[in-house]
Amino acid sequence: MSTVGLQKITKAFPDGTVAVDNVSLDVRDGEVMVLLGPSGCGKSTLLRIIAGLEDPTTGQLLLDGEPALDIPPRDRHVAMVFQDYALYPQLTVAGNIAFPLRLAGVSVEEQSERVADVAAALGIGELLNRKPSQLSGGQRQRVAMGRAIVRRPRLFLMDEPLSSLDSGLRAELRAEISSMVRDLGATTVYVTHDQAEALTVADRIAIMRRGVLQDVGTPAEVYGRPATMYVAALLGTPKINLLEAVVHVYDGSRVALRIGEQELNVPWDDLRARALAHYHGERIVVGLRAEALVAGGHELRGRVRYVEHHGHESLAYLDIGAFAVVIDDPTGPVTAPKLDRGFLARFRKRPDVQTVATTPEGRHTRRRAELAVRLGAAPDLQPGAPMGIGVHMDRVHFFDWAGARIDVGWR
């Protein structure tokens, strides 16, 4: 058995930076938990705390239900796979994989047997006599994973193991990793900023932003019913359409969401209508994923601005006379880039772009919406063509202006 418990973990650095802010999270035995978020959100810091490479400022870490902050890293039975492979260039593949076994005093015969088994499972059995400099990026990552697996740890920690590989190889290896860790039955905490990687590998996903835990759930849960507007915007391709709307309640018979000059009606028998009614006369945000929209319906109307062709499907982007809400992610550099004042003046005068709110979720930027709708492989559409849009109301997401989900019986 191997479980991880993070209880109100906070990590603040001497310069005042709070990398992790009051995070509580449980990782179950044999589970693959993915920590997802942009660079600087605190996910790697959490991983280092679990490994014993960092101490939290406050909070408690439990391994198998026991306090673990005083346990040295070497005694935590943890194996870590790093982004940069961290292989020894002077050792062969076999030597790199066997290195932790040598430190543990395992016999030479057992070392050879375990290295051969792991290398065969990872498809690198014929590379055992090569040096890291003679390997491709994907092969080096397999060696790094083999070095972790050969220890037979109770807990795997993987810190963006695929981020330095090209997209094709990432897709191949993430499927292999997903299969491998489940075959081993080892508890795994996996850090990534790639949503496709997270949705493929995870049993559950913990989404972080600015050190704060935003949502935890299965891939289906965090995608289908995201806890916050930020989570909804982070997941999905194309990105979710987040539209500014004003709520109007009509005599307890329906709730109308005024989106630009159009109305999207929520029937009173939809349980969410009661929750939305509390926002009468207020602005909220309506989230519409492309799969919630059907060309040829009558709930909304728009004109085609442009079409993207992707071979198996096309995406039409429509102007429906509405404003989109874009969440500015504040995790980037603190220092603003130097732009010429003329450009800034022209940008600020644009009527379709303006900052409309600053909340705990960050700044919301308001701009003209381009509603993304999925179509067939080769639609006969021209820019400017009118289009009616149907809406699957059960797939629509509602958020208050601070970014929290509006729902009934949420998860």
C-alpha positions as CSV (number, residue, x, y, z in Angstrom):
1,M,0.0,0.0,0.0
2,S,1.2,3.5,-0.7
3,T,-0.9,6.7,-0.2
4,V,0.0,10.3,0.0
5,G,-1.8,12.9,2.1
6,L,-1.1,16.6,1.8
7,Q,-2.7,18.6,4.6
8,K,-2.9,22.4,4.4
9,I,0.5,22.6,2.7
10,T,2.0,26.1,2.3
11,K,5.4,26.9,0.9
12,A,6.7,30.5,1.1
13,F,10.2,31.4,0.0
14,P,12.4,33.9,1.7
15,D,11.7,36.6,-0.9
16,G,8.0,36.4,0.0
17,T,6.9,34.3,-3.0
18,V,4.1,31.9,-2.0
19,A,4.6,28.8,-4.3
20,V,2.0,26.6,-2.6
21,D,-1.0,28.1,-0.8
22,N,-2.9,25.9,1.8
23,V,-3.2,22.8,-0.5
24,S,-4.9,19.7,0.8
25,L,-4.9,16.6,-1.4
26,D,-5.1,12.9,-1.0
27,V,-3.6,10.4,-3.5
28,R,-5.0,6.9,-3.2
29,D,-3.1,3.6,-3.3
30,G,-2.3,2.7,-6.9
31,E,-3.7,5.9,-8.3
32,V,-2.2,8.1,-11.0
33,M,-2.7,11.7,-9.8
34,V,-1.7,14.4,-12.3
35,L,-0.9,17.9,-11.1
36,L,-1.8,20.2,-14.0
37,G,-1.3,23.9,-14.4
38,P,0.9,26.5,-16.1
39,S,4.6,27.1,-15.2
40,G,5.0,28.7,-11.8
41,C,1.7,27.4,-10.3
42,G,3.4,25.4,-7.6
43,K,3.0,21.8,-8.9
44,S,6.7,21.0,-9.0
45,T,7.2,22.4,-5.6
46,L,4.5,20.1,-4.3
47,L,6.3,17.2,-5.9
48,R,9.6,18.2,-4.3
49,I,7.9,18.4,-0.9
50,I,6.6,14.8,-1.3
51,A,10.1,13.7,-2.3
52,G,11.7,15.4,0.6
53,L,13.7,17.9,-1.5
54,E,11.7,20.8,-0.1
55,D,10.2,21.4,3.4
56,P,6.8,23.1,3.6
57,T,6.5,26.3,5.5
58,T,3.4,25.0,7.2
59,G,1.2,21.9,6.9
60,Q,1.7,18.1,7.1
61,L,2.7,15.4,4.7
62,L,1.5,11.8,5.3
63,L,2.9,8.7,3.6
64,D,0.8,5.6,4.2
65,G,-1.1,7.5,6.9
66,E,2.1,8.4,8.9
67,P,3.7,11.8,9.3
68,A,6.7,11.9,6.9
69,L,8.3,15.3,7.0
70,D,11.0,14.0,9.3
71,I,11.8,11.0,7.2
72,P,14.9,11.5,5.0
73,P,14.3,11.4,1.2
74,R,16.3,8.1,0.8
75,D,13.9,6.4,3.3
76,R,10.7,7.5,1.7
77,H,10.7,4.7,-0.9
78,V,10.1,7.2,-3.7
79,A,11.5,7.2,-7.2
80,M,11.6,10.5,-9.2
81,V,11.8,11.0,-13.0
82,F,13.0,14.5,-14.0
83,Q,12.3,16.6,-17.0
84,D,16.0,16.7,-18.0
85,Y,16.5,12.9,-17.7
86,A,19.5,13.5,-15.2
87,L,21.5,10.5,-16.6
88,Y,25.1,9.9,-15.9
89,P,27.0,10.6,-19.2
90,Q,29.9,8.3,-18.3
91,L,27.7,5.3,-17.6
92,T,26.1,3.0,-20.2
93,V,22.3,2.5,-20.3
94,A,22.7,-0.6,-18.1
95,G,24.9,1.3,-15.7
96,N,22.4,4.2,-15.4
97,I,19.5,1.8,-14.8
98,A,21.4,-0.3,-12.3
99,F,22.8,2.7,-10.4
100,P,20.2,2.8,-7.5
101,L,20.6,-1.0,-7.1
102,R,24.3,-0.6,-6.6
103,L,23.7,2.0,-4.0
104,A,21.3,-0.3,-2.2
105,G,23.9,-3.1,-2.2
106,V,21.9,-5.5,-4.5
107,S,24.0,-8.4,-5.8
108,V,25.5,-8.1,-9.3
109,E,23.5,-11.1,-10.5
110,E,20.2,-9.6,-9.3
111,Q,21.2,-6.2,-10.8
112,S,21.7,-7.8,-14.2
113,E,18.4,-9.7,-14.0
114,R,16.3,-6.7,-13.0
115,V,18.0,-4.3,-15.5
116,A,17.3,-6.8,-18.3
117,D,13.7,-7.2,-17.3
118,V,13.1,-3.4,-17.1
119,A,14.9,-2.7,-20.3
120,A,12.9,-5.3,-22.2
121,A,9.6,-3.9,-20.8
122,L,10.6,-0.4,-22.0
123,G,11.8,-1.5,-25.4
124,I,15.4,-0.5,-24.9
125,G,16.9,-4.0,-24.3
126,E,19.3,-3.6,-27.3
127,L,20.6,-0.3,-26.1
128,L,22.1,-1.5,-22.8
129,N,25.7,-0.9,-23.9
130,R,25.3,2.6,-25.3
131,K,26.0,5.9,-23.6
132,P,23.4,8.6,-23.2
133,S,25.0,10.7,-25.9
134,Q,24.2,7.9,-28.4
135,L,20.5,7.9,-27.6
136,S,17.5,9.9,-28.9
137,G,15.4,12.0,-26.5
138,G,12.7,9.4,-26.3
139,Q,15.3,6.7,-25.5
140,R,16.9,8.8,-22.8
141,Q,13.5,9.3,-21.2
142,R,12.9,5.5,-21.2
143,V,16.3,5.0,-19.5
144,A,15.4,7.6,-16.8
145,M,12.1,5.8,-16.3
146,G,13.9,2.4,-16.2
147,R,16.2,3.7,-13.4
148,A,13.1,4.7,-11.4
149,I,11.2,1.5,-12.0
150,V,14.1,-0.9,-11.3
151,R,14.0,0.3,-7.6
152,R,10.5,-1.1,-7.3
153,P,9.4,2.0,-5.3
154,R,6.1,2.4,-3.5
155,L,5.7,5.9,-5.1
156,F,6.6,7.3,-8.5
157,L,7.1,11.1,-8.9
158,M,7.3,12.3,-12.4
159,D,8.2,16.0,-13.1
160,E,7.2,16.9,-16.6
161,P,8.9,13.8,-18.0
162,L,7.9,14.5,-21.6
163,S,8.1,18.2,-22.0
164,S,11.4,18.3,-23.8
165,L,10.3,15.8,-26.5
166,D,8.6,16.6,-29.8
167,S,4.8,16.4,-30.0
168,G,4.7,13.0,-31.9
169,L,7.0,11.3,-29.4
170,R,5.1,12.8,-26.5
171,A,1.9,11.3,-27.7
172,E,3.5,7.9,-28.1
173,L,5.3,7.9,-24.7
174,R,2.3,9.3,-22.7
175,A,0.3,6.2,-23.8
176,E,3.2,4.0,-22.8
177,I,3.5,5.6,-19.4
178,S,-0.2,5.3,-18.8
179,S,-0.1,1.6,-19.5
180,M,3.1,1.0,-17.7
181,V,2.2,2.6,-14.3
182,R,-1.1,0.8,-14.3
183,D,0.6,-2.6,-15.0
184,L,3.0,-1.9,-12.1
185,G,0.2,-0.8,-9.8
186,A,2.4,1.9,-8.3
187,T,1.0,5.1,-6.9
188,T,2.1,7.9,-9.2
189,V,2.1,11.7,-8.9
190,Y,2.7,13.2,-12.3
191,V,3.3,16.9,-13.0
192,T,2.5,18.4,-16.4
193,H,1.4,21.6,-18.1
194,D,0.0,19.7,-21.1
195,Q,-3.8,19.2,-20.8
196,A,-3.8,16.3,-23.4
197,E,-1.1,14.5,-21.4
198,A,-3.1,15.0,-18.2
199,L,-6.4,13.8,-19.7
200,T,-4.6,10.7,-21.1
201,V,-2.5,9.6,-18.1
202,A,-4.6,10.5,-15.1
203,D,-7.0,8.6,-12.9
204,R,-7.7,12.0,-11.3
205,I,-6.4,15.5,-12.1
206,A,-5.6,18.2,-9.5
207,I,-5.6,21.6,-11.3
208,M,-3.5,24.4,-9.7
209,R,-3.2,28.1,-10.3
210,R,-0.9,30.5,-8.5
211,G,-0.3,27.9,-5.8
212,V,-4.0,27.4,-5.1
213,L,-5.8,24.1,-5.8
214,Q,-8.6,24.9,-8.2
215,D,-10.3,21.5,-8.8
216,V,-9.8,17.8,-8.3
217,G,-11.6,15.0,-10.1
218,T,-11.5,12.4,-12.8
219,P,-10.7,13.6,-16.4
220,A,-14.5,13.4,-17.2
221,E,-15.4,15.4,-14.1
222,V,-13.0,18.3,-14.4
223,Y,-13.8,18.6,-18.2
224,G,-17.5,18.0,-18.0
225,R,-18.3,20.0,-14.8
226,P,-15.3,22.3,-14.0
227,A,-15.3,23.9,-10.6
228,T,-14.2,27.3,-11.8
229,M,-14.1,29.4,-15.0
230,Y,-10.3,29.0,-15.0
231,V,-10.5,25.2,-15.1
232,A,-13.1,25.4,-17.9
233,A,-10.8,27.7,-19.9
234,L,-7.7,25.5,-19.3
235,L,-9.2,22.3,-20.6
236,G,-10.4,21.5,-24.1
237,T,-9.5,22.1,-27.8
238,P,-10.8,24.4,-29.2
239,K,-11.0,26.5,-26.0
240,I,-14.4,26.9,-24.4
241,N,-16.4,30.0,-25.5
242,L,-16.8,32.2,-22.4
243,L,-19.5,34.8,-23.1
244,E,-20.6,37.7,-21.0
245,A,-24.4,37.5,-20.2
246,V,-26.9,39.4,-18.1
247,V,-29.6,37.4,-16.2
248,H,-33.3,38.2,-16.5
249,V,-36.0,36.2,-14.7
250,Y,-39.5,36.2,-16.2
251,D,-42.3,35.5,-13.7
252,G,-40.8,32.2,-12.5
253,S,-41.3,30.7,-15.9
254,R,-37.9,30.9,-17.5
255,V,-34.5,32.5,-17.1
256,A,-33.2,34.5,-20.1
257,L,-29.5,35.1,-20.5
258,R,-29.0,38.2,-22.5
259,I,-25.9,37.6,-24.7
260,G,-25.2,40.7,-26.8
261,E,-28.5,41.4,-28.5
262,Q,-29.7,37.8,-28.3
263,E,-31.3,35.7,-25.5
264,L,-30.5,32.1,-24.5
265,N,-33.4,30.7,-22.5
266,V,-33.0,28.3,-19.6
267,P,-36.3,26.5,-18.9
268,W,-37.6,26.6,-15.3
269,D,-37.6,22.7,-15.2
270,D,-33.8,22.9,-15.5
271,L,-32.7,22.8,-11.8
272,R,-29.9,25.3,-12.5
273,A,-32.5,27.9,-13.4
274,R,-33.2,28.4,-9.6
275,A,-29.5,29.0,-9.0
276,L,-29.3,31.4,-11.9
277,A,-32.4,33.3,-10.7
278,H,-30.4,34.6,-7.8
279,Y,-28.3,36.7,-10.3
280,H,-31.3,38.6,-11.7
281,G,-30.0,41.8,-13.3
282,E,-26.4,40.8,-12.8
283,R,-23.6,39.8,-15.2
284,I,-22.5,36.2,-15.3
285,V,-20.3,34.1,-17.7
286,V,-21.8,31.4,-19.9
287,G,-19.4,28.7,-21.1
288,L,-20.2,27.0,-24.4
289,R,-17.9,24.2,-25.7
290,A,-17.9,23.5,-29.4
291,E,-19.5,20.1,-28.8
292,A,-22.5,21.9,-27.1
293,L,-23.3,23.7,-30.4
294,V,-25.0,22.5,-33.5
295,A,-25.0,24.3,-36.8
296,G,-28.5,24.9,-38.2
297,G,-30.3,25.4,-34.9
298,H,-32.3,28.4,-33.8
299,E,-31.2,29.3,-30.2
300,L,-28.5,31.7,-31.4
301,R,-27.6,33.4,-34.7
302,G,-24.3,34.6,-36.1
303,R,-22.2,35.2,-39.2
304,V,-19.1,33.3,-40.2
305,R,-15.9,35.2,-39.6
306,Y,-13.6,32.4,-40.8
307,V,-13.3,28.7,-41.0
308,E,-10.4,26.4,-39.9
309,H,-10.0,23.1,-41.7
310,H,-8.4,20.2,-39.8
311,G,-9.0,17.4,-42.2
312,H,-11.3,15.2,-40.2
313,E,-13.4,18.3,-39.2
314,S,-13.6,22.1,-39.6
315,L,-14.2,24.8,-37.0
316,A,-16.4,27.8,-37.9
317,Y,-15.8,31.0,-35.9
318,L,-18.9,33.1,-35.7
319,D,-19.6,36.7,-34.7
320,I,-22.9,36.6,-32.7
321,G,-22.7,40.2,-31.5
322,A,-21.5,39.2,-28.0
323,F,-18.5,39.8,-25.8
324,A,-16.1,37.1,-24.8
325,V,-14.5,37.0,-21.3
326,V,-10.8,36.0,-21.3
327,I,-9.0,35.2,-18.1
328,D,-5.6,36.8,-18.0
329,D,-3.2,34.3,-16.4
330,P,-0.9,36.2,-14.0
331,T,1.7,33.5,-13.7
332,G,4.0,35.0,-16.3
333,P,6.9,37.5,-15.7
334,V,6.1,40.3,-13.3
335,T,8.0,42.9,-15.4
336,A,5.8,44.2,-18.2
337,P,7.4,44.2,-21.7
338,K,8.4,47.6,-23.1
339,L,5.9,48.6,-25.8
340,D,5.9,51.8,-27.6
341,R,3.4,54.3,-26.3
342,G,1.7,54.8,-29.7
343,F,0.8,51.1,-29.8
344,L,-0.5,51.2,-26.2
345,A,-2.7,54.2,-27.0
346,R,-4.1,52.6,-30.1
347,F,-4.8,49.3,-28.2
348,R,-6.6,51.1,-25.3
349,K,-8.8,52.9,-27.8
350,R,-10.0,49.6,-29.4
351,P,-13.7,49.3,-28.5
352,D,-13.7,45.5,-28.5
353,V,-10.9,45.0,-25.9
354,Q,-11.1,46.3,-22.3
355,T,-10.4,45.0,-18.8
356,V,-13.8,44.7,-17.0
357,A,-13.0,43.1,-13.6
358,T,-10.2,42.2,-11.3
359,T,-11.1,39.3,-9.0
360,P,-9.4,36.6,-6.9
361,E,-9.5,34.6,-10.1
362,G,-7.4,37.2,-11.9
363,R,-8.3,39.9,-14.4
364,H,-11.1,39.4,-16.9
365,T,-10.6,40.9,-20.3
366,R,-13.6,41.6,-22.4
367,R,-13.4,41.4,-26.2
368,R,-15.6,40.6,-29.2
369,A,-16.6,36.9,-29.1
370,E,-15.7,34.4,-31.9
371,L,-17.9,31.5,-31.2
372,A,-16.3,28.2,-32.2
373,V,-18.6,25.6,-33.8
374,R,-17.6,22.1,-35.0
375,L,-18.6,21.2,-38.5
376,G,-18.0,18.4,-41.0
377,A,-14.7,17.9,-42.8
378,A,-15.4,20.2,-45.8
379,P,-18.3,22.6,-45.2
380,D,-19.4,24.8,-48.0
381,L,-19.1,28.1,-46.0
382,Q,-17.9,31.5,-46.9
383,P,-17.0,34.4,-44.5
384,G,-20.0,36.5,-43.9
385,A,-22.5,33.7,-44.3
386,P,-25.3,33.6,-41.8
387,M,-25.7,30.6,-39.5
388,G,-28.2,29.5,-36.9
389,I,-26.9,27.6,-33.9
390,G,-28.5,25.0,-31.7
391,V,-27.4,24.7,-28.1
392,H,-27.5,21.5,-26.0
393,M,-28.5,23.2,-22.7
394,D,-27.4,20.3,-20.6
395,R,-23.8,20.9,-21.7
396,V,-23.8,24.7,-21.0
397,H,-21.6,25.9,-18.0
398,F,-22.5,28.9,-15.9
399,F,-20.0,30.9,-13.7
400,D,-20.4,34.0,-11.5
401,W,-18.3,37.1,-12.2
402,A,-15.7,35.9,-9.7
403,G,-15.2,32.7,-11.7
404,A,-17.0,30.2,-9.4
405,R,-19.4,27.6,-10.9
406,I,-23.1,28.2,-10.7
407,D,-24.8,24.8,-10.4
408,V,-27.1,22.6,-8.3
409,G,-25.8,19.4,-6.7
410,W,-22.4,20.1,-8.2
411,R,-20.3,16.8,-8.2
